[in-house]
């Protein structure tokens, strides 16, 4: 039951849905790419990514000094329905602003 509550929280925020759509479209992103692409502050993006990671929606890997976020490799089966719906909106996102210092 706790997993469903966490997933519900993840999907209840417009910005988290945009972040997930961005990751679904571009596969891997760092915090600065999310901030620059979606015009959101770094603390806000970091907080959203943390919540999504704790809910096992996303996973993070270290690449030098960068943390790269991607869809969790073992996404919960109840997540698959959400993902299919979110994919419908990826074309409406702005082009990824690639991190220039990466």
Sine and cosine of phi, psi and omega as CSV:
sin_phi,cos_phi,sin_psi,cos_psi,sin_omega,cos_omega
0.00,0.00,-0.60,0.80,-0.02,-1.00
-0.88,0.47,-0.60,0.80,0.03,-1.00
-0.88,0.48,-0.65,0.76,0.01,-1.00
-0.91,0.41,-0.61,0.79,0.04,-1.00
-0.90,0.43,-0.70,0.72,0.02,-1.00
-0.89,0.45,-0.68,0.73,0.03,-1.00
-0.89,0.46,-0.65,0.76,0.02,-1.00
-0.87,0.49,-0.65,0.76,0.03,-1.00
-0.91,0.42,-0.67,0.74,0.01,-1.00
-0.86,0.51,-0.71,0.70,-0.09,-1.00
-1.00,0.08,0.05,1.00,-0.02,-1.00
-1.00,-0.05,0.03,1.00,-0.05,-1.00
-0.87,-0.49,0.77,-0.64,-0.04,-1.00
-0.86,0.51,-0.70,0.72,-0.02,-1.00
-0.92,0.39,-0.62,0.79,0.04,-1.00
-0.91,0.42,-0.59,0.80,0.06,-1.00
-0.91,0.42,-0.64,0.77,0.05,-1.00
-0.90,0.44,-0.67,0.74,0.02,-1.00
-0.89,0.46,-0.70,0.71,0.01,-1.00
-0.89,0.45,-0.67,0.74,0.03,-1.00
-0.89,0.47,-0.65,0.76,0.03,-1.00
-0.88,0.48,-0.69,0.72,0.01,-1.00
-0.93,0.36,-0.60,0.80,0.05,-1.00
-0.89,0.45,-0.62,0.78,-0.02,-1.00
-0.97,0.26,-0.71,0.70,-0.14,-0.99
-0.98,-0.20,-0.01,1.00,0.10,-1.00
0.95,0.31,-0.77,0.63,-0.02,-1.00
-0.65,-0.76,0.70,-0.71,0.04,-1.00
-0.58,-0.81,0.43,-0.90,0.14,-0.99
-0.97,-0.22,0.17,-0.99,-0.06,-1.00
-0.85,0.52,-0.70,0.71,-0.06,-1.00
-0.90,0.43,-0.55,0.83,0.04,-1.00
-0.92,0.40,-0.64,0.77,0.04,-1.00
-0.90,0.43,-0.73,0.69,0.00,-1.00
-0.85,0.53,-0.76,0.65,-0.07,-1.00
-0.94,0.34,-0.61,0.79,-0.04,-1.00
-0.95,0.30,-0.69,0.72,-0.08,-1.00
-0.99,-0.12,0.01,1.00,0.01,-1.00
0.84,0.55,0.76,0.65,0.02,-1.00
-0.87,-0.50,0.44,-0.90,-0.01,-1.00
-0.95,0.31,0.45,-0.89,-0.01,-1.00
-0.88,0.47,-0.69,0.72,0.03,-1.00
-0.88,0.47,-0.62,0.78,0.01,-1.00
-0.91,0.42,-0.73,0.68,0.00,-1.00
-0.89,0.46,-0.70,0.72,0.00,-1.00
-0.87,0.49,-0.66,0.75,0.02,-1.00
-0.90,0.43,-0.69,0.73,0.03,-1.00
-0.90,0.44,-0.70,0.72,0.00,-1.00
-0.89,0.45,-0.62,0.79,0.04,-1.00
-0.88,0.47,-0.72,0.69,0.01,-1.00
-0.88,0.47,-0.65,0.76,-0.02,-1.00
-0.94,0.34,-0.55,0.84,0.05,-1.00
-0.94,0.35,-0.69,0.73,0.02,-1.00
-0.89,0.45,-0.50,0.87,0.02,-1.00
-0.99,0.10,0.02,1.00,0.00,-1.00
0.90,0.44,0.50,0.87,0.10,-0.99
-1.00,0.06,-0.64,0.77,0.00,-1.00
-0.88,-0.48,0.33,-0.94,0.17,-0.99
-0.77,-0.64,0.40,-0.92,-0.04,-1.00
-0.83,-0.55,0.64,-0.76,0.09,-1.00
-0.79,-0.61,0.60,-0.80,0.01,-1.00
-0.99,0.10,0.75,-0.66,0.07,-1.00
-0.74,-0.67,1.00,-0.03,-0.13,-0.99
0.92,0.40,-0.81,-0.58,0.04,-1.00
-1.00,-0.03,0.03,1.00,-0.05,-1.00
-0.99,-0.16,0.54,-0.84,0.14,-0.99
-0.95,-0.31,0.83,-0.55,-0.05,-1.00
-0.96,-0.28,0.78,-0.63,-0.02,-1.00
-0.97,-0.26,0.62,-0.78,0.05,-1.00
-0.52,-0.85,0.17,-0.99,0.04,-1.00
-0.89,0.46,0.67,-0.75,-0.01,-1.00
-0.85,0.53,0.73,-0.69,-0.08,-1.00
-0.89,0.46,-0.41,0.91,-0.03,-1.00
-0.87,-0.50,0.81,0.58,-0.05,-1.00
-0.84,0.54,0.72,-0.70,-0.01,-1.00
-0.84,0.55,0.61,-0.79,-0.06,-1.00
-0.86,0.52,-0.53,0.85,0.02,-1.00
-0.94,0.33,-0.28,0.96,0.02,-1.00
-0.97,0.23,-0.46,0.89,-0.09,-1.00
-0.86,0.50,-0.63,0.78,0.04,-1.00
-0.90,0.44,-0.70,0.72,0.04,-1.00
-0.88,0.48,-0.70,0.71,-0.04,-1.00
-0.87,0.50,-0.69,0.73,0.00,-1.00
-0.88,0.47,-0.61,0.79,0.03,-1.00
-0.94,0.34,-0.68,0.74,-0.03,-1.00
-0.91,0.42,-0.59,0.81,0.00,-1.00
-0.84,0.55,-0.46,0.89,0.00,-1.00
-0.90,0.43,-0.34,0.94,-0.09,-1.00
-0.96,-0.26,0.01,1.00,-0.06,-1.00
-0.91,0.41,-0.49,0.87,-0.01,-1.00
-0.94,0.35,-0.33,0.95,0.01,-1.00
-0.99,0.12,-0.12,0.99,-0.01,-1.00
-0.98,0.21,0.48,-0.88,0.09,-1.00
-0.93,0.36,0.33,-0.95,0.06,-1.00
-0.88,0.48,0.55,-0.84,-0.01,-1.00
-0.90,0.44,0.78,-0.63,0.11,-0.99
-1.00,0.00,0.97,-0.23,-0.09,-1.00
-0.93,0.36,0.67,-0.74,0.00,-1.00
-0.90,0.44,0.85,-0.52,-0.08,-1.00
-0.98,0.21,-0.27,0.96,-0.03,-1.00
-0.98,-0.21,0.12,0.99,-0.03,-1.00
-0.99,0.14,0.00,0.00,0.00,0.00
